[in-house]
Amino acid sequence: MHQTIHSLIALLLMTNLTHLAAGETVAISAASTELAVNGTVQVTVTVSGTAPFAVWGQSLRWDSAKLALVSQDTSLTTGLGQVVPDSRSTTEINASQETRTGGYHLAGSTYSNNGGGNGSIARFTFTRLTAGSTTVTVDPKAAPDHPFGLVLINAAATERSISAPATLTFTDPASVPATPTGSTSTNSSGSSGGGCGLGGGLAVLMLALLAGLGLRPKL
């Protein structure tokens, strides 16, 4: 079945291309755009305000030096139709630095237009490999250079695509401020320098803990 769908999408990708209407948009989203090294994030591609369509193709691109695909959400459900994941292995997908997914809408056993509107058309999980700002991008179809770009195709085989890439940028998490160099610590009584070197509320908590254990710190 998946092979049949991929063949259908490949056939329809050969039709003439027009841009999406002004009210039709594509977006990439994530719960957070701050991503630490070795952290994971789920990325969703969503279309909004679309006219009816029967088949779609979608490609998400990224820098393999910064991000690696972990998995595809093969159970993603959308009112727009049945999602078809990339049939290649995760290793092959990462090597190409792009996903090649799609989907279709059926009425019984016949490919037909859905009702259009809003919905998610793909979802992926990535892990961060190295630090530094990096983006994931949904590009428009641009044959022959990028035949797997985003495209919506109606039952009359008319293609529509975005006129410019949709992007989402991931940044490093805000770092914890370093302790100022040369500053003097203040103990719980407010005096500076010397003492046990514990400042403010932390000193109170530590002394209370030690007292509870029957211990007395050397001050």
CYANA upper distance limits for C-alpha pairs under 8 A (distance plus 0.5 A):
  1 MET  CA      5 ILE  CA      6.85
  2 HIS  CA      6 HIS  CA      6.66
  2 HIS  CA     84 VAL  CA      7.44
  3 GLN  CA      7 SER  CA      6.67
  4 THR  CA      8 LEU  CA      6.72
  5 ILE  CA      9 ILE  CA      6.66
  5 ILE  CA     84 VAL  CA      8.34
  5 ILE  CA    103 GLY  CA      8.29
  5 ILE  CA    104 TYR  CA      8.19
  6 HIS  CA     10 ALA  CA      6.56
  7 SER  CA     11 LEU  CA      6.66
  8 LEU  CA     12 LEU  CA      6.71
  9 ILE  CA     13 LEU  CA      6.51
  9 ILE  CA     55 VAL  CA      7.50
  9 ILE  CA     56 TRP  CA      7.84
  9 ILE  CA     57 GLY  CA      7.48
  9 ILE  CA    102 GLY  CA      8.15
 10 ALA  CA     14 MET  CA      7.55
 11 LEU  CA     15 THR  CA      8.37
 12 LEU  CA    153 ILE  CA      7.82
 12 LEU  CA    157 ALA  CA      6.80
 12 LEU  CA    159 GLU  CA      8.47
 13 LEU  CA    147 PRO  CA      7.82
 13 LEU  CA    151 VAL  CA      8.47
 13 LEU  CA    159 GLU  CA      8.09
 15 THR  CA    157 ALA  CA      7.17
 15 THR  CA    158 THR  CA      7.21
 15 THR  CA    159 GLU  CA      7.10
 16 ASN  CA    158 THR  CA      7.08
 16 ASN  CA    159 GLU  CA      6.67
 17 LEU  CA    158 THR  CA      7.51
 17 LEU  CA    159 GLU  CA      5.31
 17 LEU  CA    160 ARG  CA      6.17
 17 LEU  CA    161 SER  CA      7.56
 18 THR  CA    158 THR  CA      8.39
 18 THR  CA    159 GLU  CA      6.55
 18 THR  CA    160 ARG  CA      5.27
 18 THR  CA    161 SER  CA      6.85
 19 HIS  CA    160 ARG  CA      5.53
 19 HIS  CA    161 SER  CA      5.35
 19 HIS  CA    162 ILE  CA      6.12
 19 HIS  CA    163 SER  CA      6.34
 20 LEU  CA     24 GLU  CA      6.29
 20 LEU  CA     25 THR  CA      8.09
 20 LEU  CA    160 ARG  CA      5.68
 20 LEU  CA    161 SER  CA      5.75
 20 LEU  CA    162 ILE  CA      6.04
 20 LEU  CA    163 SER  CA      7.84
 23 GLY  CA     48 SER  CA      8.42
 23 GLY  CA     49 GLY  CA      6.24
 23 GLY  CA     50 THR  CA      7.75
 24 GLU  CA     47 VAL  CA      7.74
 24 GLU  CA     48 SER  CA      6.25
 24 GLU  CA     49 GLY  CA      5.25
 24 GLU  CA     50 THR  CA      5.31
 24 GLU  CA     51 ALA  CA      8.03
 25 THR  CA     47 VAL  CA      6.15
 25 THR  CA     48 SER  CA      5.75
 25 THR  CA     49 GLY  CA      7.13
 25 THR  CA     50 THR  CA      7.83
 25 THR  CA    162 ILE  CA      8.10
 26 VAL  CA     45 VAL  CA      7.71
 26 VAL  CA     46 THR  CA      6.22
 26 VAL  CA     47 VAL  CA      4.96
 26 VAL  CA     48 SER  CA      6.92
 26 VAL  CA    162 ILE  CA      7.99
 26 VAL  CA    166 ALA  CA      7.19
 27 ALA  CA     45 VAL  CA      6.36
 27 ALA  CA     46 THR  CA      5.85
 27 ALA  CA     47 VAL  CA      6.94
 27 ALA  CA    166 ALA  CA      6.54
 27 ALA  CA    167 THR  CA      8.03
 28 ILE  CA     43 VAL  CA      7.30
 28 ILE  CA     44 THR  CA      6.16
 28 ILE  CA     45 VAL  CA      5.17
 28 ILE  CA     46 THR  CA      6.88
 28 ILE  CA    137 THR  CA      8.41
 28 ILE  CA    138 VAL  CA      8.25
 28 ILE  CA    166 ALA  CA      7.38
 28 ILE  CA    167 THR  CA      7.01
 28 ILE  CA    168 LEU  CA      6.51
 29 SER  CA     43 VAL  CA      6.25
 29 SER  CA     44 THR  CA      5.84
 29 SER  CA     45 VAL  CA      7.15
 29 SER  CA     46 THR  CA      8.41
 29 SER  CA    168 LEU  CA      7.45
 30 ALA  CA     41 VAL  CA      7.45
 30 ALA  CA     42 GLN  CA      6.44
 30 ALA  CA     43 VAL  CA      5.47
 30 ALA  CA     44 THR  CA      7.01
 31 ALA  CA     41 VAL  CA      8.05
 31 ALA  CA     42 GLN  CA      7.85
 32 SER  CA     41 VAL  CA      8.24
 33 THR  CA    168 LEU  CA      8.35
 33 THR  CA    169 THR  CA      7.09
 33 THR  CA    170 PHE  CA      5.16
 33 THR  CA    171 THR  CA      6.74
 34 GLU  CA    170 PHE  CA      6.18
 34 GLU  CA    171 THR  CA      5.45
 34 GLU  CA    172 ASP  CA      5.96
 34 GLU  CA    173 PRO  CA      5.47
 34 GLU  CA    174 ALA  CA      8.49
 35 LEU  CA     39 GLY  CA      6.58
 35 LEU  CA     40 THR  CA      7.85
 35 LEU  CA     41 VAL  CA      7.96
 35 LEU  CA    128 ARG  CA      7.33
 35 LEU  CA    170 PHE  CA      6.80
 35 LEU  CA    171 THR  CA      6.64
 35 LEU  CA    172 ASP  CA      6.06
 35 LEU  CA    173 PRO  CA      6.48
 36 ALA  CA    128 ARG  CA      7.05
 36 ALA  CA    131 ALA  CA      7.73
 36 ALA  CA    172 ASP  CA      6.27
 36 ALA  CA    173 PRO  CA      6.47
 37 VAL  CA    127 THR  CA      8.21
 37 VAL  CA    128 ARG  CA      5.33
 37 VAL  CA    129 LEU  CA      6.08
 37 VAL  CA    130 THR  CA      6.09
 37 VAL  CA    131 ALA  CA      6.52
 38 ASN  CA    127 THR  CA      6.40
 38 ASN  CA    128 ARG  CA      5.52
 38 ASN  CA    129 LEU  CA      6.45
 38 ASN  CA    130 THR  CA      8.46
 39 GLY  CA    127 THR  CA      6.04
 39 GLY  CA    128 ARG  CA      6.07
 40 THR  CA    125 THR  CA      7.25
 40 THR  CA    126 PHE  CA      5.97
 40 THR  CA    127 THR  CA      4.73
 40 THR  CA    128 ARG  CA      6.90
 41 VAL  CA    125 THR  CA      6.06
 41 VAL  CA    126 PHE  CA      5.93
 41 VAL  CA    127 THR  CA      6.96
 42 GLN  CA    123 ARG  CA      7.44
 42 GLN  CA    124 PHE  CA      6.12
 42 GLN  CA    125 THR  CA      4.84
 42 GLN  CA    126 PHE  CA      6.93
 43 VAL  CA    123 ARG  CA      6.08
 43 VAL  CA    124 PHE  CA      5.73
 43 VAL  CA    125 THR  CA      6.62
 43 VAL  CA    126 PHE  CA      8.05
 44 THR  CA    120 SER  CA      7.23
 44 THR  CA    121 ILE  CA      8.27
 44 THR  CA    122 ALA  CA      6.37
 44 THR  CA    123 ARG  CA      4.84
 44 THR  CA    124 PHE  CA      7.04
 45 VAL  CA    120 SER  CA      6.23
 45 VAL  CA    121 ILE  CA      6.32
 45 VAL  CA    122 ALA  CA      5.72
 45 VAL  CA    123 ARG  CA      6.75
 46 THR  CA    118 ASN  CA      7.80
 46 THR  CA    119 GLY  CA      6.08
 46 THR  CA    120 SER  CA      4.66
 46 THR  CA    121 ILE  CA      6.25
 46 THR  CA    122 ALA  CA      7.83
 47 VAL  CA    117 GLY  CA      8.28
 47 VAL  CA    118 ASN  CA      6.05
 47 VAL  CA    119 GLY  CA      6.16
 47 VAL  CA    120 SER  CA      6.88
 47 VAL  CA    121 ILE  CA      7.67
 48 SER  CA    117 GLY  CA      6.23
 48 SER  CA    118 ASN  CA      4.62
 48 SER  CA    119 GLY  CA      7.09
 49 GLY  CA    116 GLY  CA      7.66
 49 GLY  CA    117 GLY  CA      5.11
 49 GLY  CA    118 ASN  CA      6.23
 50 THR  CA    116 GLY  CA      5.53
 50 THR  CA    117 GLY  CA      5.26
 50 THR  CA    118 ASN  CA      7.19
 51 ALA  CA    115 GLY  CA      7.89
 51 ALA  CA    116 GLY  CA      5.23
 51 ALA  CA    117 GLY  CA      7.02
 52 PRO  CA    113 ASN  CA      5.90
 52 PRO  CA    114 ASN  CA      5.69
 52 PRO  CA    115 GLY  CA      5.51
 52 PRO  CA    116 GLY  CA      4.38
 52 PRO  CA    117 GLY  CA      7.92
 52 PRO  CA    154 ASN  CA      7.19
 53 PHE  CA    105 HIS  CA      8.45
 53 PHE  CA    112 SER  CA      8.09
 53 PHE  CA    113 ASN  CA      5.08
 53 PHE  CA    114 ASN  CA      6.07
 53 PHE  CA    115 GLY  CA      8.05
 53 PHE  CA    116 GLY  CA      6.89
 53 PHE  CA    152 LEU  CA      6.68
 53 PHE  CA    153 ILE  CA      5.93
 53 PHE  CA    154 ASN  CA      4.49
 53 PHE  CA    155 ALA  CA      7.11
 54 ALA  CA     81 GLY  CA      8.47
 54 ALA  CA    104 TYR  CA      6.12
 54 ALA  CA    105 HIS  CA      5.65
 54 ALA  CA    106 LEU  CA      8.17
 54 ALA  CA    111 TYR  CA      6.80
 54 ALA  CA    112 SER  CA      5.64
 54 ALA  CA    113 ASN  CA      4.68
 54 ALA  CA    114 ASN  CA      6.43
 54 ALA  CA    152 LEU  CA      8.15
 54 ALA  CA    153 ILE  CA      6.41
 54 ALA  CA    154 ASN  CA      5.30
 54 ALA  CA    155 ALA  CA      6.01
 55 VAL  CA    102 GLY  CA      7.87
 55 VAL  CA    103 GLY  CA      6.17
 55 VAL  CA    104 TYR  CA      4.80
 55 VAL  CA    105 HIS  CA      6.94
 55 VAL  CA    113 ASN  CA      8.47
 55 VAL  CA    152 LEU  CA      6.65
 55 VAL  CA    153 ILE  CA      5.65
 55 VAL  CA    154 ASN  CA      7.05
 55 VAL  CA    155 ALA  CA      8.43
 56 TRP  CA    102 GLY  CA      5.67
 56 TRP  CA    103 GLY  CA      5.83
 56 TRP  CA    104 TYR  CA      6.94
 56 TRP  CA    150 LEU  CA      7.88
 56 TRP  CA    151 VAL  CA      6.07
 56 TRP  CA    152 LEU  CA      5.01
 56 TRP  CA    153 ILE  CA      6.37
 57 GLY  CA    100 ARG  CA      7.83
 57 GLY  CA    101 THR  CA      6.43
 57 GLY  CA    102 GLY  CA      4.60
 57 GLY  CA    103 GLY  CA      7.21
 57 GLY  CA    148 PHE  CA      7.12
 57 GLY  CA    149 GLY  CA      7.30
 57 GLY  CA    150 LEU  CA      5.84
 57 GLY  CA    151 VAL  CA      5.70
 57 GLY  CA    152 LEU  CA      7.19
 58 GLN  CA     99 THR  CA      8.10
 58 GLN  CA    100 ARG  CA      6.52
 58 GLN  CA    101 THR  CA      5.80
 58 GLN  CA    102 GLY  CA      6.05
 58 GLN  CA    121 ILE  CA      8.46
 58 GLN  CA    122 ALA  CA      8.30
 58 GLN  CA    138 VAL  CA      7.95
 58 GLN  CA    148 PHE  CA      6.90
 58 GLN  CA    149 GLY  CA      6.00
 58 GLN  CA    150 LEU  CA      4.66
 58 GLN  CA    151 VAL  CA      7.02
 59 SER  CA     98 GLU  CA      6.65
 59 SER  CA     99 THR  CA      5.49
 59 SER  CA    100 ARG  CA      5.41
 59 SER  CA    101 THR  CA      6.87
 59 SER  CA    138 VAL  CA      6.44
 59 SER  CA    139 ASP  CA      7.35
 59 SER  CA    148 PHE  CA      6.24
 59 SER  CA    149 GLY  CA      5.54
 59 SER  CA    150 LEU  CA      6.44
 60 LEU  CA     98 GLU  CA      5.80
 60 LEU  CA     99 THR  CA      5.74
 60 LEU  CA    100 ARG  CA      7.93
 60 LEU  CA    136 VAL  CA      7.17
 60 LEU  CA    137 THR  CA      6.04
 60 LEU  CA    138 VAL  CA      5.30
 60 LEU  CA    139 ASP  CA      7.70
 60 LEU  CA    149 GLY  CA      8.50
 61 ARG  CA     97 GLN  CA      6.19
 61 ARG  CA     98 GLU  CA      4.81
 61 ARG  CA     99 THR  CA      7.25
 61 ARG  CA    136 VAL  CA      6.11
 61 ARG  CA    137 THR  CA      5.60
 61 ARG  CA    138 VAL  CA      6.91
 61 ARG  CA    139 ASP  CA      8.23
 62 TRP  CA     67 LEU  CA      7.39
 62 TRP  CA     97 GLN  CA      6.20
 62 TRP  CA     98 GLU  CA      7.10
 62 TRP  CA    134 THR  CA      8.40
 62 TRP  CA    135 THR  CA      6.78
 62 TRP  CA    136 VAL  CA      5.25
 62 TRP  CA    137 THR  CA      6.99
 63 ASP  CA     67 LEU  CA      6.58
 63 ASP  CA     97 GLN  CA      7.08
 63 ASP  CA    134 THR  CA      7.69
 63 ASP  CA    135 THR  CA      7.94
 63 ASP  CA    136 VAL  CA      8.20
 64 SER  CA     68 ALA  CA      6.36
 64 SER  CA     94 ASN  CA      7.14
 64 SER  CA     95 ALA  CA      8.09
 64 SER  CA     97 GLN  CA      6.51
 65 ALA  CA    129 LEU  CA      7.36
 65 ALA  CA    130 THR  CA      7.57
 66 LYS  CA    128 ARG  CA      6.53
 66 LYS  CA    129 LEU  CA      5.51
 66 LYS  CA    130 THR  CA      5.56
 66 LYS  CA    131 ALA  CA      7.53
 66 LYS  CA    132 GLY  CA      8.15
 66 LYS  CA    134 THR  CA      7.26
 67 LEU  CA    126 PHE  CA      6.90
 67 LEU  CA    127 THR  CA      6.24
 67 LEU  CA    128 ARG  CA      5.32
 67 LEU  CA    129 LEU  CA      5.89
 67 LEU  CA    130 THR  CA      8.01
 68 ALA  CA     94 ASN  CA      6.77
 68 ALA  CA    126 PHE  CA      5.97
 68 ALA  CA    127 THR  CA      5.94
 68 ALA  CA    128 ARG  CA      7.21
 68 ALA  CA    129 LEU  CA      7.43
 69 LEU  CA     90 THR  CA      7.36
 69 LEU  CA     93 ILE  CA      8.18
 69 LEU  CA     94 ASN  CA      6.69
 69 LEU  CA    124 PHE  CA      7.74
 69 LEU  CA    125 THR  CA      6.60
 69 LEU  CA    126 PHE  CA      5.01
 69 LEU  CA    127 THR  CA      7.08
 70 VAL  CA     90 THR  CA      7.61
 70 VAL  CA    124 PHE  CA      8.11
 70 VAL  CA    125 THR  CA      5.90
 70 VAL  CA    126 PHE  CA      5.69
 70 VAL  CA    127 THR  CA      7.06
 71 SER  CA     90 THR  CA      7.66
 71 SER  CA    124 PHE  CA      6.38
 71 SER  CA    125 THR  CA      5.78
 71 SER  CA    126 PHE  CA      7.76
 72 GLN  CA     85 PRO  CA      7.41
 72 GLN  CA    123 ARG  CA      6.70
 72 GLN  CA    124 PHE  CA      5.07
 72 GLN  CA    125 THR  CA      6.92
 73 ASP  CA     85 PRO  CA      8.31
 73 ASP  CA    122 ALA  CA      7.92
 73 ASP  CA    123 ARG  CA      5.92
 73 ASP  CA    124 PHE  CA      6.36
 73 ASP  CA    125 THR  CA      8.33
 74 THR  CA     83 VAL  CA      7.95
 74 THR  CA     84 VAL  CA      8.06
 74 THR  CA     85 PRO  CA      6.67
 76 LEU  CA     83 VAL  CA      7.35
 76 LEU  CA    122 ALA  CA      7.84
 76 LEU  CA    123 ARG  CA      7.73
 77 THR  CA     81 GLY  CA      8.30
 77 THR  CA     82 GLN  CA      7.56
 77 THR  CA     83 VAL  CA      7.72
 78 THR  CA     82 GLN  CA      7.60
 78 THR  CA     83 VAL  CA      8.25
 78 THR  CA    119 GLY  CA      6.41
 78 THR  CA    120 SER  CA      6.61
 78 THR  CA    121 ILE  CA      7.57
 79 GLY  CA    119 GLY  CA      7.15
 80 LEU  CA    104 TYR  CA      8.41
 80 LEU  CA    105 HIS  CA      7.18
 80 LEU  CA    114 ASN  CA      6.35
 80 LEU  CA    115 GLY  CA      7.71
 80 LEU  CA    116 GLY  CA      7.21
 80 LEU  CA    117 GLY  CA      8.48
 80 LEU  CA    118 ASN  CA      8.28
 80 LEU  CA    119 GLY  CA      6.88
 80 LEU  CA    121 ILE  CA      8.34
 81 GLY  CA    103 GLY  CA      6.91
 81 GLY  CA    104 TYR  CA      5.76
 81 GLY  CA    105 HIS  CA      4.78
 81 GLY  CA    106 LEU  CA      7.70
 81 GLY  CA    114 ASN  CA      7.60
 82 GLN  CA    103 GLY  CA      5.79
 82 GLN  CA    104 TYR  CA      5.88
 82 GLN  CA    105 HIS  CA      6.67
 83 VAL  CA    101 THR  CA      8.26
 83 VAL  CA    102 GLY  CA      6.55
 83 VAL  CA    103 GLY  CA      4.80
 83 VAL  CA    104 TYR  CA      7.34
 83 VAL  CA    121 ILE  CA      7.13
 83 VAL  CA    122 ALA  CA      7.66
 84 VAL  CA    101 THR  CA      6.38
 84 VAL  CA    102 GLY  CA      5.64
 84 VAL  CA    103 GLY  CA      5.42
 84 VAL  CA    104 TYR  CA      8.33
 85 PRO  CA    100 ARG  CA      8.03
 85 PRO  CA    101 THR  CA      5.45
 85 PRO  CA    102 GLY  CA      7.21
 86 ASP  CA     99 THR  CA      6.89
 86 ASP  CA    100 ARG  CA      5.77
 86 ASP  CA    101 THR  CA      5.36
 86 ASP  CA    102 GLY  CA      8.45
 88 ARG  CA     92 GLU  CA      6.58
 88 ARG  CA     93 ILE  CA      6.83
 89 SER  CA     93 ILE  CA      6.76
 90 THR  CA     94 ASN  CA      6.62
 91 THR  CA     95 ALA  CA      6.69
 92 GLU  CA     96 SER  CA      6.86
 93 ILE  CA     97 GLN  CA      6.65
 93 ILE  CA     98 GLU  CA      6.62
 93 ILE  CA     99 THR  CA      6.62
 94 ASN  CA     98 GLU  CA      7.38
100 ARG  CA    148 PHE  CA      6.68
101 THR  CA    122 ALA  CA      7.89
102 GLY  CA    121 ILE  CA      8.01
102 GLY  CA    122 ALA  CA      8.37
103 GLY  CA    121 ILE  CA      8.03
104 TYR  CA    111 TYR  CA      7.69
105 HIS  CA    111 TYR  CA      6.34
105 HIS  CA    112 SER  CA      6.43
105 HIS  CA    113 ASN  CA      7.01
105 HIS  CA    114 ASN  CA      6.52
106 LEU  CA    110 THR  CA      5.89
106 LEU  CA    111 TYR  CA      5.08
106 LEU  CA    112 SER  CA      6.03
106 LEU  CA    113 ASN  CA      8.33
106 LEU  CA    114 ASN  CA      8.50
107 ALA  CA    111 TYR  CA      6.81
107 ALA  CA    112 SER  CA      6.46
111 TYR  CA    155 ALA  CA      7.67
112 SER  CA    154 ASN  CA      8.22
112 SER  CA    155 ALA  CA      6.13
113 ASN  CA    154 ASN  CA      6.48
113 ASN  CA    155 ALA  CA      6.22
131 ALA  CA    172 ASP  CA      6.82
132 GLY  CA    171 THR  CA      6.91
132 GLY  CA    172 ASP  CA      6.68
133 SER  CA    169 THR  CA      7.38
133 SER  CA    170 PHE  CA      6.16
133 SER  CA    171 THR  CA      5.05
133 SER  CA    172 ASP  CA      7.11
134 THR  CA    169 THR  CA      6.15
134 THR  CA    170 PHE  CA      5.85
134 THR  CA    171 THR  CA      7.22
135 THR  CA    167 THR  CA      6.97
135 THR  CA    168 LEU  CA      5.95
135 THR  CA    169 THR  CA      4.74
135 THR  CA    170 PHE  CA      6.44
136 VAL  CA    167 THR  CA      6.22
136 VAL  CA    168 LEU  CA      5.94
136 VAL  CA    169 THR  CA      7.09
137 THR  CA    165 PRO  CA      6.93
137 THR  CA    166 ALA  CA      6.17
137 THR  CA    167 THR  CA      4.92
137 THR  CA    168 LEU  CA      7.08
138 VAL  CA    149 GLY  CA      7.61
138 VAL  CA    150 LEU  CA      7.28
138 VAL  CA    165 PRO  CA      6.05
138 VAL  CA    166 ALA  CA      5.63
138 VAL  CA    167 THR  CA      6.88
139 ASP  CA    149 GLY  CA      5.76
139 ASP  CA    150 LEU  CA      6.68
139 ASP  CA    162 ILE  CA      8.17
139 ASP  CA    164 ALA  CA      7.45
139 ASP  CA    165 PRO  CA      4.99
139 ASP  CA    166 ALA  CA      7.11
140 PRO  CA    146 HIS  CA      8.40
140 PRO  CA    149 GLY  CA      5.15
140 PRO  CA    150 LEU  CA      5.42
140 PRO  CA    151 VAL  CA      7.43
140 PRO  CA    161 SER  CA      6.21
140 PRO  CA    162 ILE  CA      5.73
140 PRO  CA    163 SER  CA      6.99
140 PRO  CA    164 ALA  CA      6.99
140 PRO  CA    165 PRO  CA      6.65
141 LYS  CA    146 HIS  CA      6.18
141 LYS  CA    147 PRO  CA      5.89
141 LYS  CA    148 PHE  CA      6.47
141 LYS  CA    149 GLY  CA      4.15
141 LYS  CA    150 LEU  CA      5.91
141 LYS  CA    151 VAL  CA      6.74
141 LYS  CA    161 SER  CA      7.06
141 LYS  CA    162 ILE  CA      8.47
142 ALA  CA    146 HIS  CA      5.25
142 ALA  CA    147 PRO  CA      6.17
142 ALA  CA    149 GLY  CA      7.21
143 ALA  CA    147 PRO  CA      5.08
150 LEU  CA    161 SER  CA      6.50
150 LEU  CA    162 ILE  CA      7.64
151 VAL  CA    159 GLU  CA      6.83
151 VAL  CA    160 ARG  CA      6.08
151 VAL  CA    161 SER  CA      5.12
151 VAL  CA    162 ILE  CA      8.07
152 LEU  CA    159 GLU  CA      6.13
152 LEU  CA    160 ARG  CA      5.65
152 LEU  CA    161 SER  CA      6.81
153 ILE  CA    157 ALA  CA      6.20
153 ILE  CA    158 THR  CA      5.96
153 ILE  CA    159 GLU  CA      4.95
153 ILE  CA    160 ARG  CA      6.84
154 ASN  CA    158 THR  CA      6.08
154 ASN  CA    159 GLU  CA      7.32
184 THR  CA    192 SER  CA      6.65
184 THR  CA    193 GLY  CA      5.98
185 SER  CA    192 SER  CA      6.36
185 SER  CA    193 GLY  CA      6.23
185 SER  CA    197 GLY  CA      6.57
185 SER  CA    198 LEU  CA      7.43
185 SER  CA    199 GLY  CA      6.28
186 THR  CA    190 GLY  CA      6.06
186 THR  CA    191 SER  CA      6.11
186 THR  CA    192 SER  CA      5.11
186 THR  CA    193 GLY  CA      6.97
186 THR  CA    197 GLY  CA      7.69
186 THR  CA    198 LEU  CA      7.43
186 THR  CA    199 GLY  CA      5.29
186 THR  CA    200 GLY  CA      6.98
187 ASN  CA    191 SER  CA      6.44
187 ASN  CA    192 SER  CA      7.25
187 ASN  CA    195 GLY  CA      7.52
187 ASN  CA    196 CYS  CA      7.86
187 ASN  CA    197 GLY  CA      7.14
187 ASN  CA    198 LEU  CA      6.08
187 ASN  CA    199 GLY  CA      5.09
187 ASN  CA    200 GLY  CA      6.17
187 ASN  CA    203 ALA  CA      6.98
188 SER  CA    198 LEU  CA      8.20
188 SER  CA    199 GLY  CA      6.70
188 SER  CA    200 GLY  CA      5.25
188 SER  CA    201 GLY  CA      7.28
188 SER  CA    203 ALA  CA      6.38
188 SER  CA    204 VAL  CA      6.73
189 SER  CA    200 GLY  CA      8.49
190 GLY  CA    200 GLY  CA      8.11
193 GLY  CA    197 GLY  CA      7.91
195 GLY  CA    219 LEU  CA      6.18
196 CYS  CA    218 LYS  CA      8.16
196 CYS  CA    219 LEU  CA      5.88
198 LEU  CA    202 LEU  CA      6.95
198 LEU  CA    203 ALA  CA      5.29
199 GLY  CA    203 ALA  CA      5.91
200 GLY  CA    204 VAL  CA      7.36
201 GLY  CA    205 LEU  CA      6.75
202 LEU  CA    206 MET  CA      6.63
203 ALA  CA    207 LEU  CA      6.57
204 VAL  CA    208 ALA  CA      6.59
205 LEU  CA    209 LEU  CA      6.65
206 MET  CA    210 LEU  CA      6.74
207 LEU  CA    211 ALA  CA      6.60
207 LEU  CA    216 ARG  CA      8.50
207 LEU  CA    217 PRO  CA      8.19
208 ALA  CA    212 GLY  CA      6.70
209 LEU  CA    213 LEU  CA      6.96
210 LEU  CA    214 GLY  CA      6.88
210 LEU  CA    215 LEU  CA      5.58
210 LEU  CA    216 ARG  CA      6.81
210 LEU  CA    217 PRO  CA      7.84
211 ALA  CA    215 LEU  CA      5.96
211 ALA  CA    216 ARG  CA      6.86
